[in-house]
Amino acid sequence: MTFKKTLLATLVGASLTLPMAALAQDVNGDGKDVTLRVAYDADPVSLDIHEQLSGGILQLSHLVFDPLVRWTQDFTFEPRLATDWEQVDDTTMRLHLRQGVKFHSGNPFTAKDVVWTVERLKRSPDFKAIFEPIESAEAVDDHTVDIHTKRPYPLLLNLATYIFPMDSEFYSGTTEAGKDKGEIVKNGNSFASRHESGTGPYRVTARQQGVKVEFERFDDYWDKDSPGNVDHIVMTPISENATRVAALLSGDVDFIAPVPPNDLERVRADKNVKLVTMSGTRIITLQMNEKRVEAFKDARVRQAIAYAVNQEAIADRLMKGFATPAAQLSPKGYSGHNPNLEPRYDLEKAKQLMKDAGYEDGFSITMMAPNNRYVNDAQIAQAVAAMLARINIKVDLKTLPKAQYWGEFDDRAADIMMIGWHADTEDSANFYQYLTECPDPDTGAGQYNSGNYCNPELDKLVEKANLETDRDKRAKMLQAVEKGLYDDAAFIPLHWQDLAWAAKNEVQIKPVLNVMNFPYLGDVVVEQD
């Protein structure tokens, strides 16, 4: 199959004004332009990378901007705009910045851009919570930045993966209408939502929301060692799973994400395309509300439910192998992942625990789950309800569209509720702080703990771990938290959703993929005839 090599046409009707900059022409120097046509399930909602914390925005960020550091496939940190760093004291990290880097506007990248970006992140409605530990950023000189934290904080490099320096000069000042160019407007029409100046491998040349975004290689891109050879990218949102897969198999697009479980075999069977899958980091769980159901206060009942749920059967049959059965929150690679914890399906043990707790005859409960938020969410809830019936727990199940479900979740409207979670910091403590800590409206702890589970001793251990900058010591603390949650059956872990991408054989996607689901398309290589 011949890979398409065309120049992008100008998108008619796109309301986008962009800075003039040198554009890449023929990355390979062979007289041929290479276009990569990408279909995602949704397009980025804005060009302002601080407007929304979402997968679509982060994918855009890695195309148009560059982070200070970025994740590798094995969860280590790779230098990008920061070349190296050191811990100056308990609350200060010094980062040394790459020299000779230009923004798309032509402005030079300096420490003041990092300071400006950090200050803006701390104002962003979507990002300010995860940047709360940051006290300030300080320019030591043009290519050195000190980041100060409010307290010893072990996840500063994790946060640095979210710092994509913006062109402070480009985004400063006011528009002709008198609007602040650096203003963050949620779902609004701002200068930053329509203009961009990053340091990334591509600049946006045209954009029409919900239709397509077009990118062209930036000729002055700093990373001359990048193997990427794509001159142009056309990104088209195709929300319908079957349509997105059909577009790849028919040759209308070259790369798609995600590939739905029901189409995995169909994609594998096509000799012209390749499929890449890997275990993801989003955990799917069920929470048992101890305030609504007296029996759930008994750890033996919670353990009985844990033993009654067959995670491996769900992953194999319902998810068609497109999930990794879980016994804890932390996926492999996270600091808190405890390799000693395994799924524990044992129906006879579950029945014995119910008998020991005085509930051999069972009881009735309600359960709620979304029906369009997670992969096969409604079917999973139905399967769990059937499994609980075997230990005489009768489930009244209600599934709802996600738009309605989250209001019910916030109201804790059922005895068991489903929630999936991806840790924004790619760290175990994020799971505990939101999902298992004792709920506290004042601090925000346990904000998504609909089970009202509370173990102060484990919370203290998490708090201690979050002040420990020695990574090995911290990992042992977090693994102990996972063991404590497991023994307590604080919740019912089901599985981590797998990720899947597919592309034409010529597109070498595997080296640029990762479990964070931010393909580094600036480095993608397309084999040519």
Buried (B, 14 or more C-beta within 10 A) or exposed (E): EEBBBEEBEEBEEBEBEBBEBBBBEEBEEEEBBBBBBBBBBEBBBBBBBBBBBBBBBBBBBBBBBBBBBBBEBEBEBEBBBBBEBEEEEEBBBBBBBBEEBBBBBBBBBBBBBBBBBBBBBBEBEBBBEBBEBBBEBBBEEEBBBBBBBEEBBBBBBBBBBBBBBBBBBBBEEEEEEEEBBBBBBBEEEBBBBBBBBBBBBBBBBBBBBEEBBBBBBBEBBBBEEBEBBBBBBBBBBBEEBEEBBBBBBEBBBBBBBBBBBBBBEBBBEBEEBBBBBBBBBBBBBBBBBBEBBEBBEBBBBBBBBBBBBBBBBBBBEBBBEBBBBBBBBBBEBBBBBBEEBBBBBBBEBBBBBBBBBEBEEBBEBBBBBBBEBBBBBBBBBBBBBEBBEEBBBEBEBBBBEEEEBBEBBEEBBBBBBBBBBBBBBBBBBBBBBBBBBBBEEEEEBBBBBBBBBBBEEBBEBBBEBBEBBEEEEBBBBBBBBBBBBBEBBBBBBBBBBBBBBBBBEBBBBEEBBBBBBBBBBBBBBBEEE
